Amino acid sequence: MSHVLIFDRHPPTLAIYRRALEELGADCETAGNFTELKQTLLQRPFNGVVIDVLTAVRANPEEKLLLQEIAEAYPTLRVRWDAGAARIRGLVFGKSLAGDHPLRYFLEHVCRNHPPRAFRASRRHAIHLNGLLSRDSEFPPDQLERTVTLDISLGGCFLVTFDDHWENQQHAWLQLLELSDPTPIKIIIRRVNPWGKKPSIPGLGVEFLQLHPDQAEELRQRFQKR
Protein backbone atom coordinates (compact mmCIF):
# COMPACT_ATOMS: atom_id res chain seq x y z
CA MET A 1 0.00 0.00 0.00
CA SER A 2 1.38 3.40 -0.99
CA HIS A 3 1.51 6.19 1.58
CA VAL A 4 0.57 9.39 -0.24
CA LEU A 5 0.37 13.04 0.84
CA ILE A 6 -2.27 15.20 -0.87
CA PHE A 7 -1.76 18.96 -0.95
CA ASP A 8 -4.56 21.37 -1.78
CA ARG A 9 -5.59 24.68 -0.23
CA HIS A 10 -9.23 24.07 -1.16
CA PRO A 11 -11.04 21.64 1.19
CA PRO A 12 -13.78 20.54 -1.29
CA THR A 13 -11.35 19.34 -3.96
CA LEU A 14 -8.95 18.01 -1.31
CA ALA A 15 -11.76 15.75 -0.11
CA ILE A 16 -12.44 14.58 -3.69
CA TYR A 17 -8.80 13.64 -4.25
CA ARG A 18 -8.58 11.82 -0.93
CA ARG A 19 -11.74 9.83 -1.50
CA ALA A 20 -10.59 8.78 -4.98
CA LEU A 21 -7.15 7.70 -3.76
CA GLU A 22 -8.50 5.78 -0.78
CA GLU A 23 -10.91 3.93 -3.06
CA LEU A 24 -7.83 2.74 -4.96
CA GLY A 25 -6.27 1.45 -1.75
CA ALA A 26 -3.85 4.27 -0.92
CA ASP A 27 -3.04 5.29 2.64
CA CYS A 28 -3.55 9.07 2.53
CA GLU A 29 -2.68 12.13 4.56
CA THR A 30 -3.55 15.70 3.63
CA ALA A 31 -2.06 19.18 3.93
CA GLY A 32 -4.01 22.40 3.45
CA ASN A 33 -1.18 24.97 3.51
CA PHE A 34 2.54 25.15 2.82
CA THR A 35 3.58 25.04 6.47
CA GLU A 36 1.57 21.88 7.03
CA LEU A 37 2.93 20.40 3.79
CA LYS A 38 6.56 20.83 4.79
CA GLN A 39 6.10 19.72 8.39
CA THR A 40 4.20 16.57 7.41
CA LEU A 41 6.88 15.57 4.90
CA LEU A 42 9.63 16.16 7.47
CA GLN A 43 7.88 14.04 10.08
CA ARG A 44 6.72 10.96 8.14
CA PRO A 45 7.85 8.98 5.06
CA PHE A 46 5.76 8.97 1.87
CA ASN A 47 5.87 7.11 -1.43
CA GLY A 48 4.56 10.08 -3.37
CA VAL A 49 2.87 13.49 -3.29
CA VAL A 50 -0.30 14.64 -5.08
CA ILE A 51 -0.54 18.42 -5.62
CA ASP A 52 -3.50 20.45 -6.85
CA VAL A 53 -2.54 22.42 -9.96
CA LEU A 54 -4.32 25.64 -8.97
CA THR A 55 -2.66 25.61 -5.56
CA ALA A 56 0.73 25.27 -7.23
CA VAL A 57 0.07 27.98 -9.82
CA ARG A 58 -0.98 30.50 -7.16
CA ALA A 59 2.06 29.87 -4.95
CA ASN A 60 4.52 32.69 -4.32
CA PRO A 61 8.19 32.34 -5.44
CA GLU A 62 9.36 30.92 -2.09
CA GLU A 63 6.51 28.40 -2.05
CA LYS A 64 7.26 27.39 -5.64
CA LEU A 65 10.85 26.69 -4.63
CA LEU A 66 9.56 24.30 -1.94
CA LEU A 67 7.38 22.57 -4.54
CA GLN A 68 10.43 22.22 -6.77
CA GLU A 69 12.41 20.57 -3.97
CA ILE A 70 9.52 18.21 -3.26
CA ALA A 71 9.25 17.27 -6.94
CA GLU A 72 12.96 16.41 -6.94
CA ALA A 73 12.61 14.23 -3.83
CA TYR A 74 9.33 12.40 -4.51
CA PRO A 75 7.21 11.09 -7.36
CA THR A 76 4.76 13.96 -7.78
CA LEU A 77 1.39 14.02 -9.51
CA ARG A 78 -0.20 17.38 -10.39
CA VAL A 79 -4.00 17.05 -10.43
CA ARG A 80 -6.99 19.18 -11.35
CA TRP A 81 -10.66 18.56 -10.66
CA ASP A 82 -12.64 18.98 -13.88
CA ALA A 83 -16.12 19.78 -12.52
CA GLY A 84 -17.72 19.81 -15.98
CA ALA A 85 -16.58 16.28 -16.78
CA ALA A 86 -16.69 15.19 -13.11
CA ARG A 87 -13.23 13.67 -13.33
CA ILE A 88 -9.70 14.14 -12.06
CA ARG A 89 -7.07 15.07 -14.63
CA GLY A 90 -3.40 14.56 -13.94
CA LEU A 91 0.14 15.29 -15.04
CA VAL A 92 3.17 13.26 -13.94
CA PHE A 93 6.75 13.63 -15.25
CA GLY A 94 5.41 16.09 -17.84
CA LYS A 95 3.01 13.50 -19.28
CA SER A 96 -0.74 14.10 -19.28
CA LEU A 97 -2.62 11.21 -17.74
CA ALA A 98 -6.13 12.59 -18.19
CA GLY A 99 -7.38 9.63 -20.19
CA ASP A 100 -5.44 6.94 -18.36
CA HIS A 101 -6.93 7.00 -14.86
CA PRO A 102 -4.13 9.23 -13.50
CA LEU A 103 -4.47 8.29 -9.84
CA ARG A 104 -4.39 4.54 -10.55
CA TYR A 105 -1.41 4.95 -12.88
CA PHE A 106 0.43 7.05 -10.30
CA LEU A 107 -0.10 4.50 -7.53
CA GLU A 108 0.59 1.36 -9.55
CA HIS A 109 3.39 2.46 -11.87
CA VAL A 110 5.16 5.26 -9.99
CA CYS A 111 4.67 5.14 -6.20
CA ARG A 112 4.96 1.37 -6.02
CA ASN A 113 8.53 1.58 -7.33
CA HIS A 114 9.59 4.36 -4.98
CA PRO A 115 10.42 3.42 -1.36
CA PRO A 116 8.81 5.69 1.25
CA ARG A 117 11.08 8.44 2.50
CA ALA A 118 10.98 11.47 4.75
CA PHE A 119 11.75 14.91 3.37
CA ARG A 120 15.22 16.32 4.00
CA ALA A 121 14.83 20.04 3.48
CA SER A 122 18.03 21.85 2.61
CA ARG A 123 18.27 25.47 1.60
CA ARG A 124 19.22 26.10 -2.02
CA HIS A 125 21.87 28.65 -2.93
CA ALA A 126 22.21 30.48 -6.25
CA ILE A 127 25.79 29.34 -6.84
CA HIS A 128 26.90 28.63 -10.39
CA LEU A 129 29.48 25.85 -10.73
CA ASN A 130 30.71 24.50 -14.04
CA GLY A 131 30.35 20.78 -14.44
CA LEU A 132 30.55 17.74 -16.66
CA LEU A 133 27.60 15.38 -16.87
CA SER A 134 27.82 11.76 -17.99
CA ARG A 135 25.63 8.68 -18.21
CA ASP A 136 28.74 6.55 -17.57
CA SER A 137 30.76 6.62 -14.35
CA GLU A 138 33.97 6.33 -16.41
CA PHE A 139 33.23 9.66 -18.16
CA PRO A 140 34.09 8.59 -21.73
CA PRO A 141 34.91 11.72 -23.79
CA ASP A 142 32.23 11.04 -26.38
CA GLN A 143 29.50 10.98 -23.71
CA LEU A 144 30.34 14.13 -21.76
CA GLU A 145 27.96 17.05 -21.55
CA ARG A 146 28.96 20.51 -20.31
CA THR A 147 26.58 22.01 -17.76
CA VAL A 148 26.35 24.57 -14.95
CA THR A 149 24.43 24.64 -11.69
CA LEU A 150 21.59 27.15 -11.47
CA ASP A 151 21.27 26.53 -7.74
CA ILE A 152 22.69 23.96 -5.34
CA SER A 153 22.24 22.51 -1.84
CA LEU A 154 23.82 19.62 0.05
CA GLY A 155 21.01 17.41 -1.23
CA GLY A 156 21.13 18.20 -4.93
CA CYS A 157 21.09 20.91 -7.56
CA PHE A 158 19.48 22.15 -10.76
CA LEU A 159 21.64 21.65 -13.86
CA VAL A 160 21.15 23.72 -17.00
CA THR A 161 21.10 21.47 -20.06
CA PHE A 162 19.55 21.47 -23.52
CA ASP A 163 19.91 17.72 -24.06
CA ASP A 164 16.46 16.18 -24.56
CA HIS A 165 17.48 12.57 -23.90
CA TRP A 166 17.46 12.64 -20.10
CA GLU A 167 14.62 10.92 -18.19
CA ASN A 168 13.18 11.03 -14.69
CA GLN A 169 14.65 8.46 -12.27
CA GLN A 170 17.70 8.00 -14.52
CA HIS A 171 21.09 7.68 -12.81
CA ALA A 172 24.07 9.72 -13.97
CA TRP A 173 27.37 11.17 -12.74
CA LEU A 174 28.31 14.81 -12.22
CA GLN A 175 31.77 16.33 -11.90
CA LEU A 176 31.81 19.85 -10.40
CA LEU A 177 35.00 21.37 -11.76
CA GLU A 178 35.40 24.22 -9.23
CA LEU A 179 35.44 21.91 -6.21
CA SER A 180 38.86 21.04 -4.76
CA ASP A 181 37.78 17.39 -4.92
CA PRO A 182 36.26 16.89 -8.40
CA THR A 183 35.40 13.23 -7.76
CA PRO A 184 32.29 12.39 -9.83
CA ILE A 185 29.08 12.53 -7.81
CA LYS A 186 26.46 9.87 -8.45
CA ILE A 187 23.07 11.51 -8.99
CA ILE A 188 19.49 10.59 -9.80
CA ILE A 189 17.30 12.78 -11.97
CA ARG A 190 14.15 13.85 -10.15
CA ARG A 191 12.79 16.43 -12.60
CA VAL A 192 13.27 17.22 -16.28
CA ASN A 193 12.57 20.67 -17.76
CA PRO A 194 12.82 20.10 -21.53
CA TRP A 195 13.81 22.97 -23.80
CA GLY A 196 10.94 24.65 -25.64
CA LYS A 197 8.11 22.90 -23.78
CA LYS A 198 7.27 25.68 -21.32
CA PRO A 199 8.59 29.13 -20.32
CA SER A 200 11.28 27.97 -17.89
CA ILE A 201 15.02 27.31 -17.82
CA PRO A 202 15.74 23.94 -19.44
CA GLY A 203 17.57 21.44 -17.32
CA LEU A 204 17.51 18.74 -14.68
CA GLY A 205 16.62 18.76 -11.00
CA VAL A 206 18.90 16.13 -9.48
CA GLU A 207 19.51 14.52 -6.10
CA PHE A 208 23.02 13.73 -4.90
CA LEU A 209 23.34 10.03 -4.06
CA GLN A 210 27.06 9.91 -3.24
CA LEU A 211 28.44 13.27 -2.12
CA HIS A 212 31.89 12.89 -0.53
CA PRO A 213 32.23 14.44 2.98
CA ASP A 214 35.03 16.75 1.75
CA GLN A 215 32.80 17.98 -1.07
CA ALA A 216 29.94 18.58 1.36
CA GLU A 217 32.21 20.56 3.68
CA GLU A 218 33.50 22.72 0.83
CA LEU A 219 29.93 23.44 -0.27
CA ARG A 220 29.01 24.42 3.30
CA GLN A 221 31.89 26.90 3.32
CA ARG A 222 30.71 28.39 0.03
CA PHE A 223 27.19 28.70 1.40
CA GLN A 224 28.41 30.54 4.52
CA LYS A 225 30.21 33.17 2.40
CA ARG A 226 27.00 34.24 0.70
C-alpha positions in Angstrom: 0.0 0.0 0.0 1.4 3.4 -1.0 1.5 6.2 1.6 0.6 9.4 -0.2 0.4 13.0 0.8 -2.3 15.2 -0.9 -1.8 19.0 -0.9 -4.6 21.4 -1.8 -5.6 24.7 -0.2 -9.2 24.1 -1.2 -11.0 21.6 1.2 -13.8 20.5 -1.3 -11.3 19.3 -4.0 -9.0 18.0 -1.3 -11.8 15.8 -0.1 -12.4 14.6 -3.7 -8.8 13.6 -4.3 -8.6 11.8 -0.9 -11.7 9.8 -1.5 -10.6 8.8 -5.0 -7.1 7.7 -3.8 -8.5 5.8 -0.8 -10.9 3.9 -3.1 -7.8 2.7 -5.0 -6.3 1.4 -1.8 -3.9 4.3 -0.9 -3.0 5.3 2.6 -3.5 9.1 2.5 -2.7 12.1 4.6 -3.5 15.7 3.6 -2.1 19.2 3.9 -4.0 22.4 3.4 -1.2 25.0 3.5 2.5 25.1 2.8 3.6 25.0 6.5 1.6 21.9 7.0 2.9 20.4 3.8 6.6 20.8 4.8 6.1 19.7 8.4 4.2 16.6 7.4 6.9 15.6 4.9 9.6 16.2 7.5 7.9 14.0 10.1 6.7 11.0 8.1 7.8 9.0 5.1 5.8 9.0 1.9 5.9 7.1 -1.4 4.6 10.1 -3.4 2.9 13.5 -3.3 -0.3 14.6 -5.1 -0.5 18.4 -5.6 -3.5 20.4 -6.8 -2.5 22.4 -10.0 -4.3 25.6 -9.0 -2.7 25.6 -5.6 0.7 25.3 -7.2 0.1 28.0 -9.8 -1.0 30.5 -7.2 2.1 29.9 -4.9 4.5 32.7 -4.3 8.2 32.3 -5.4 9.4 30.9 -2.1 6.5 28.4 -2.1 7.3 27.4 -5.6 10.8 26.7 -4.6 9.6 24.3 -1.9 7.4 22.6 -4.5 10.4 22.2 -6.8 12.4 20.6 -4.0 9.5 18.2 -3.3 9.3 17.3 -6.9 13.0 16.4 -6.9 12.6 14.2 -3.8 9.3 12.4 -4.5 7.2 11.1 -7.4 4.8 14.0 -7.8 1.4 14.0 -9.5 -0.2 17.4 -10.4 -4.0 17.0 -10.4 -7.0 19.2 -11.4 -10.7 18.6 -10.7 -12.6 19.0 -13.9 -16.1 19.8 -12.5 -17.7 19.8 -16.0 -16.6 16.3 -16.8 -16.7 15.2 -13.1 -13.2 13.7 -13.3 -9.7 14.1 -12.1 -7.1 15.1 -14.6 -3.4 14.6 -13.9 0.1 15.3 -15.0 3.2 13.3 -13.9 6.7 13.6 -15.3 5.4 16.1 -17.8 3.0 13.5 -19.3 -0.7 14.1 -19.3 -2.6 11.2 -17.7 -6.1 12.6 -18.2 -7.4 9.6 -20.2 -5.4 6.9 -18.4 -6.9 7.0 -14.9 -4.1 9.2 -13.5 -4.5 8.3 -9.8 -4.4 4.5 -10.6 -1.4 4.9 -12.9 0.4 7.1 -10.3 -0.1 4.5 -7.5 0.6 1.4 -9.5 3.4 2.5 -11.9 5.2 5.3 -10.0 4.7 5.1 -6.2 5.0 1.4 -6.0 8.5 1.6 -7.3 9.6 4.4 -5.0 10.4 3.4 -1.4 8.8 5.7 1.3 11.1 8.4 2.5 11.0 11.5 4.8 11.8 14.9 3.4 15.2 16.3 4.0 14.8 20.0 3.5 18.0 21.8 2.6 18.3 25.5 1.6 19.2 26.1 -2.0 21.9 28.6 -2.9 22.2 30.5 -6.3 25.8 29.3 -6.8 26.9 28.6 -10.4 29.5 25.9 -10.7 30.7 24.5 -14.0 30.3 20.8 -14.4 30.6 17.7 -16.7 27.6 15.4 -16.9 27.8 11.8 -18.0 25.6 8.7 -18.2 28.7 6.5 -17.6 30.8 6.6 -14.4 34.0 6.3 -16.4 33.2 9.7 -18.2 34.1 8.6 -21.7 34.9 11.7 -23.8 32.2 11.0 -26.4 29.5 11.0 -23.7 30.3 14.1 -21.8 28.0 17.1 -21.5 29.0 20.5 -20.3 26.6 22.0 -17.8 26.4 24.6 -15.0 24.4 24.6 -11.7 21.6 27.2 -11.5 21.3 26.5 -7.7 22.7 24.0 -5.3 22.2 22.5 -1.8 23.8 19.6 0.1 21.0 17.4 -1.2 21.1 18.2 -4.9 21.1 20.9 -7.6 19.5 22.2 -10.8 21.6 21.7 -13.9 21.1 23.7 -17.0 21.1 21.5 -20.1 19.6 21.5 -23.5 19.9 17.7 -24.1 16.5 16.2 -24.6 17.5 12.6 -23.9 17.5 12.6 -20.1 14.6 10.9 -18.2 13.2 11.0 -14.7 14.6 8.5 -12.3 17.7 8.0 -14.5 21.1 7.7 -12.8 24.1 9.7 -14.0 27.4 11.2 -12.7 28.3 14.8 -12.2 31.8 16.3 -11.9 31.8 19.8 -10.4 35.0 21.4 -11.8 35.4 24.2 -9.2 35.4 21.9 -6.2 38.9 21.0 -4.8 37.8 17.4 -4.9 36.3 16.9 -8.4 35.4 13.2 -7.8 32.3 12.4 -9.8 29.1 12.5 -7.8 26.5 9.9 -8.5 23.1 11.5 -9.0 19.5 10.6 -9.8 17.3 12.8 -12.0 14.1 13.9 -10.2 12.8 16.4 -12.6 13.3 17.2 -16.3 12.6 20.7 -17.8 12.8 20.1 -21.5 13.8 23.0 -23.8 10.9 24.6 -25.6 8.1 22.9 -23.8 7.3 25.7 -21.3 8.6 29.1 -20.3 11.3 28.0 -17.9 15.0 27.3 -17.8 15.7 23.9 -19.4 17.6 21.4 -17.3 17.5 18.7 -14.7 16.6 18.8 -11.0 18.9 16.1 -9.5 19.5 14.5 -6.1 23.0 13.7 -4.9 23.3 10.0 -4.1 27.1 9.9 -3.2 28.4 13.3 -2.1 31.9 12.9 -0.5 32.2 14.4 3.0 35.0 16.7 1.8 32.8 18.0 -1.1 29.9 18.6 1.4 32.2 20.6 3.7 33.5 22.7 0.8 29.9 23.4 -0.3 29.0 24.4 3.3 31.9 26.9 3.3 30.7 28.4 0.0 27.2 28.7 1.4 28.4 30.5 4.5 30.2 33.2 2.4 27.0 34.2 0.7 
